[in-house]
């Protein structure tokens, strides 16, 4: 449950700084990617976060400093879960995804990962 609260907090920070139209989609996608990675899906997380960053770059909206620290910390945690070559392959693939593909991938993986996160959270209580 603490993982979900932290990711929600990150999303709230991102939304505060989402000035340009469409930027909120990028921040939401980055947050979902971070959640997926912290829940044990690092390859998909790399793709989703890379797609989010590509979108934000296209919009000319950098990740705000307060959010960037949290986001970078989470990326490093996620990246540590898999081989560097696999990370790079997934990151490159993610940067080439269309927005619709990235959202579909994130939601599909979320549906698979979320029950495990809930179960782990319930066991901790």
C-alpha positions in Angstrom: 0.0 0.0 0.0 2.9 2.4 0.7 4.1 1.9 -2.9 0.7 3.0 -4.2 0.7 6.0 -1.9 4.2 7.0 -3.1 3.3 6.7 -6.7 0.1 8.7 -6.2 2.1 11.4 -4.5 4.4 11.5 -7.5 1.5 11.8 -9.9 0.1 14.7 -7.9 3.4 16.5 -8.1 3.5 15.9 -11.9 0.0 17.2 -12.4 0.8 20.4 -10.5 3.5 21.1 -13.2 1.6 19.8 -16.2 1.2 23.2 -17.9 1.0 22.3 -21.6 -2.0 20.4 -23.0 -1.2 16.7 -23.1 1.6 16.9 -20.5 -0.7 15.3 -17.9 -0.8 12.2 -20.1 2.9 12.0 -20.1 3.1 12.4 -16.3 0.4 9.8 -15.8 2.2 7.4 -18.1 5.5 7.9 -16.3 3.8 7.3 -13.0 2.1 4.1 -14.2 5.5 3.0 -15.6 7.1 3.6 -12.2 4.4 1.7 -10.5 4.8 -1.3 -12.9 8.5 -1.4 -12.3 8.3 -1.2 -8.6 5.7 -4.0 -8.7 8.1 -6.3 -10.5 7.6 -5.6 -14.3 10.9 -3.8 -15.1 10.9 -4.5 -18.8 7.5 -3.1 -19.4 8.2 -0.2 -17.0 11.2 0.8 -19.1 9.1 0.8 -22.3 6.3 2.8 -20.6 8.6 5.4 -19.0 10.6 5.8 -22.2 7.4 6.4 -24.1 6.3 9.0 -21.5 9.6 10.8 -21.7 9.4 10.8 -25.5 6.0 12.4 -25.3 7.1 15.0 -22.8 10.0 15.9 -25.0 7.7 16.2 -28.0 5.6 18.6 -26.0 8.6 20.6 -24.9 7.7 19.8 -21.3 10.6 18.7 -19.2 10.0 16.6 -16.1 9.8 19.2 -13.2 12.7 19.2 -10.8 10.7 18.0 -7.7 9.2 15.2 -9.7 12.5 14.4 -11.5 14.3 13.4 -8.3 11.5 11.0 -7.3 11.2 9.7 -10.9 14.9 9.2 -11.3 15.2 7.4 -8.0 12.4 5.0 -9.1 14.0 4.4 -12.5 17.2 3.5 -10.8 15.4 1.0 -8.5 13.6 -0.5 -11.5 16.7 -0.6 -13.7 18.6 -2.5 -10.9 16.1 -5.4 -11.4 17.2 -6.4 -14.9 20.3 -6.7 -17.0 21.5 -3.4 -18.5 21.2 -4.8 -22.1 17.6 -5.8 -21.6 16.9 -2.4 -20.0 18.4 -0.6 -23.0 16.5 -2.7 -25.5 13.2 -2.1 -23.7 13.9 1.6 -23.3 14.7 2.0 -27.0 11.5 0.0 -27.9 9.5 2.3 -25.6 10.8 5.5 -27.2 9.5 4.2 -30.5 6.0 3.4 -29.3 3.0 5.4 -30.4 1.1 7.0 -27.5 -1.8 4.6 -28.0 0.6 1.6 -27.9 2.3 2.8 -24.8 -1.1 3.3 -23.0 -2.3 -0.1 -24.1 0.9 -1.8 -23.0 0.8 -0.1 -19.6 -2.9 -0.9 -19.0 -2.4 -4.5 -20.1 0.5 -5.0 -17.7 -1.3 -3.2 -14.9 -4.2 -5.7 -15.1 -1.7 -8.5 -14.6 0.5 -6.9 -11.9 -2.2 -5.1 -9.8 -3.7 -8.3 -8.3 -0.2 -9.3 -7.1 0.4 -5.9 -5.6 -2.9 -6.0 -3.8 -2.2 -9.5 -2.5 1.2 -8.5 -1.2 -0.3 -5.4 0.4 -3.0 -7.5 2.1 -0.4 -9.9 3.4 1.6 -7.1 5.0 -1.4 -5.9 7.0 
